[in-house]
Amino acid sequence: MRRQPGWRIDGVPGFSFTHSELESWATEIERSGADTVISLDWEGVGGAHRDQESVQTGNLARLSTVVAASVRAGVKRFVGVGSQAEYGRTRGVVDEEASLNPTTAYGRAKVEGLRSLQRLADLGGMEWAWARVFSVYGPLEGDGWLFPAIADSFREARAISLTRAEQSWSYLYAADAAHALMALATHPGARGAYNVGSGNAPPLRQSIETFSRSLGAGGLLRFGAKAEGGIPVELRPDVSRLESLGWREQTVLDRGLRVTAQWMTGHPVADPFALARLLPSRPSVSGS
């Protein structure tokens, strides 16, 4: 049975999941009295939906509505979440001054979302920051992404077809990404767009092989059996602007991959923000 929305925050003190229609968000924001809003709402992030114009247009409309509602409610700071997809196909290290050349409807909508946030926030006198997120991994990751697909293939003892995976690829542990969002939400000097990723970008194949060893299985990876497709040539963010706020990546990639493999195979994993608490188990493994 699939978990209900919000299952990732089950048992977290002080948090609850509320579902509201878009028209109710203005009232919800005003009622909360919040001085900061972090907007994580975005549908169709997975590859299968990234070129669905109607889905991405809907995302953009919702973001604009929530930003406008935040301005009316007197919110002091708004943090929006963008994507490396705004840059398009990249080669070499990419900083925030690089040109934006998105190649998908998803990337184009993120660029327009940034422009909408800037326009509405500046007009309303609201501070804003934009987290341009590169690849994130870790426990609680949803199905449909690379590492969950590899974990499932090993569990089912079936081979998985992969590209040659030779390109440099930045992976940031989810808890470190959360700390980055908090830095953007709380640092008085945070303004504009920031790359959120790892400054360490080894060949993608190296990360895949490290993860597969952590699963305790091997021999099922078929590198080169899948076409490269439209993925970026490299994913190598310059994160010095984010680091200027005092943020630092805390989780070494090898360790993060080991913890992620443990969670994806059904083993208990401690919450990185409250070590005495265990994270909710993976739905597809626990069956709950």
ZAMARGU-4260 file (C-alpha; in steps of 0.2 Angstrom, whole numbers, plus 5000, padded with zeros to 4 digits):
<rodrens>
0) 5000/5000/5000 | 5007/5017/4995 | 5010/5030/5009 | 5000/5045/5011 | 5007/5062/5006
5) 5018/5069/5020 | 5024/5052/5026 | 5042/5058/5026 | 5038/5070/5041 | 5028/5056/5051
10) 5033/5058/5069 | 5043/5074/5068 | 5039/5085/5083 | 5031/5102/5078 | 5026/5096/5060
15) 5010/5092/5052 | 5004/5089/5034 | 4990/5100/5028 | 4982/5099/5011 | 4974/5115/5004
20) 4967/5120/4987 | 4977/5134/4978 | 4964/5147/4982 | 4967/5144/5001 | 4985/5147/5001
25) 4984/5166/5003 | 4973/5163/5019 | 4985/5149/5025 | 5000/5161/5024 | 4991/5176/5032
30) 4985/5165/5046 | 5002/5157/5049 | 5010/5174/5053 | 5026/5167/5045 | 5040/5179/5041
35) 5048/5167/5029 | 5041/5155/5016 | 5051/5141/5007 | 5042/5135/4992 | 5045/5116/4988
40) 5030/5113/4978 | 5034/5107/4960 | 5025/5093/4950 | 5033/5083/4936 | 5051/5084/4941
45) 5054/5066/4935 | 5060/5063/4917 | 5044/5057/4911 | 5035/5073/4914 | 5049/5086/4911
50) 5042/5090/4894 | 5024/5091/4898 | 5020/5109/4895 | 5003/5109/4904 | 5011/5102/4920
55) 5025/5114/4920 | 5014/5129/4916 | 5003/5124/4931 | 5018/5124/4942 | 5023/5141/4937
60) 5005/5148/4940 | 5005/5140/4957 | 5022/5148/4962 | 5017/5165/4956 | 5001/5164/4966
65) 5010/5159/4982 | 5023/5173/4979 | 5010/5186/4977 | 5000/5179/4992 | 5016/5180/5003
70) 5019/5198/4997 | 5001/5203/5003 | 5003/5194/5019 | 5019/5204/5023 | 5031/5189/5022
75) 5049/5196/5024 | 5058/5183/5014 | 5054/5170/5001 | 5065/5156/4996 | 5061/5147/4979
80) 5068/5131/4973 | 5075/5130/4955 | 5086/5117/4946 | 5102/5114/4937 | 5090/5111/4922
85) 5090/5130/4920 | 5107/5130/4913 | 5104/5116/4900 | 5118/5106/4894 | 5134/5110/4904
90) 5152/5107/4903 | 5165/5112/4916 | 5162/5121/4932 | 5146/5131/4932 | 5143/5147/4943
95) 5128/5157/4945 | 5133/5169/4931 | 5132/5156/4918 | 5119/5159/4904 | 5103/5150/4906
100) 5099/5139/4891 | 5086/5126/4897 | 5082/5112/4885 | 5066/5105/4893 | 5049/5112/4898
105) 5054/5109/4916 | 5070/5120/4915 | 5061/5134/4905 | 5047/5134/4919 | 5060/5135/4932
110) 5068/5150/4923 | 5051/5159/4922 | 5048/5155/4940 | 5064/5164/4945 | 5059/5179/4935
115) 5042/5179/4942 | 5048/5178/4960 | 5061/5192/4957 | 5048/5203/4949 | 5034/5201/4962
120) 5046/5201/4977 | 5055/5217/4971 | 5038/5226/4968 | 5032/5221/4985 | 5048/5224/4994
125) 5050/5206/5000 | 5068/5198/5001 | 5070/5183/4990 | 5083/5169/4986 | 5083/5155/4973
130) 5091/5138/4977 | 5097/5131/4960 | 5097/5113/4966 | 5109/5100/4957 | 5107/5082/4960
135) 5102/5077/4978 | 5101/5059/4985 | 5099/5051/5002 | 5086/5042/5013 | 5068/5046/5010
140) 5071/5047/4991 | 5056/5043/4980 | 5055/5030/4967 | 5059/5033/4949 | 5077/5040/4952
145) 5094/5032/4949 | 5099/5025/4966 | 5081/5018/4970 | 5081/5009/4953 | 5098/5001/4956
150) 5092/4996/4974 | 5077/4988/4967 | 5086/4979/4953 | 5098/4971/4965 | 5083/4966/4977
155) 5075/4958/4962 | 5091/4950/4955 | 5089/4958/4938 | 5102/4967/4928 | 5100/4986/4925
160) 5105/4995/4909 | 5115/5011/4911 | 5125/5023/4901 | 5144/5023/4901 | 5142/5036/4915
165) 5159/5044/4912 | 5154/5062/4915 | 5158/5071/4931 | 5142/5072/4942 | 5139/5081/4958
170) 5128/5073/4971 | 5123/5082/4987 | 5116/5073/5003 | 5098/5078/5006 | 5102/5084/5024
175) 5115/5095/5017 | 5103/5102/5004 | 5091/5105/5018 | 5104/5115/5028 | 5107/5125/5012
180) 5089/5130/5011 | 5089/5135/5029 | 5105/5146/5026 | 5095/5155/5012 | 5080/5157/5023
185) 5090/5164/5038 | 5106/5173/5032 | 5103/5191/5031 | 5114/5193/5016 | 5106/5180/5006
190) 5100/5188/4989 | 5097/5181/4972 | 5102/5164/4965 | 5113/5151/4973 | 5119/5134/4966
195) 5115/5121/4979 | 5126/5105/4976 | 5142/5097/4980 | 5158/5104/4975 | 5164/5086/4973
200) 5159/5079/4956 | 5168/5062/4953 | 5163/5052/4937 | 5145/5046/4939 | 5151/5028/4937
205) 5161/5029/4952 | 5146/5034/4963 | 5136/5020/4955 | 5149/5007/4959 | 5151/5014/4977
210) 5132/5013/4980 | 5131/4995/4972 | 5145/4989/4984 | 5135/4996/4999 | 5120/4986/4993
215) 5131/4970/4995 | 5128/4965/4977 | 5136/4966/4961 | 5137/4960/4943 | 5121/4967/4938
220) 5126/4984/4931 | 5127/4985/4912 | 5137/5001/4909 | 5135/5007/4891 | 5119/4997/4887
225) 5109/5013/4887 | 5110/5028/4876 | 5116/5044/4883 | 5101/5053/4879 | 5099/5072/4883
230) 5108/5072/4900 | 5120/5086/4903 | 5138/5082/4898 | 5144/5086/4916 | 5136/5092/4932
235) 5149/5102/4941 | 5142/5117/4951 | 5153/5131/4959 | 5146/5132/4976 | 5157/5146/4983
240) 5143/5159/4983 | 5133/5147/4995 | 5148/5144/5005 | 5150/5163/5007 | 5135/5162/5019
245) 5144/5150/5030 | 5136/5134/5023 | 5148/5119/5021 | 5144/5101/5014 | 5145/5089/5029
250) 5142/5072/5022 | 5156/5063/5012 | 5149/5055/4997 | 5154/5037/5001 | 5147/5038/5018
255) 5130/5046/5012 | 5129/5032/4999 | 5131/5019/5012 | 5117/5026/5023 | 5106/5028/5008
260) 5109/5010/5003 | 5104/5004/5021 | 5088/5014/5020 | 5083/5008/5003 | 5086/4990/5008
265) 5074/4991/5023 | 5087/4994/5037 | 5083/5007/5050 | 5092/5024/5048 | 5094/5038/5060
270) 5087/5055/5056 | 5102/5066/5053 | 5093/5080/5062 | 5088/5070/5077 | 5099/5055/5079
275) 5088/5047/5092 | 5074/5046/5080 | 5073/5033/5066 | 5068/5039/5048 | 5051/5032/5041
280) 5055/5016/5032 | 5054/5015/5013 | 5036/5011/5007 | 5041/4999/4993 | 5052/4989/5005
285) 5041/4989/5021 | 5025/4987/5011 | 5016/5000/5023
</rodrens>
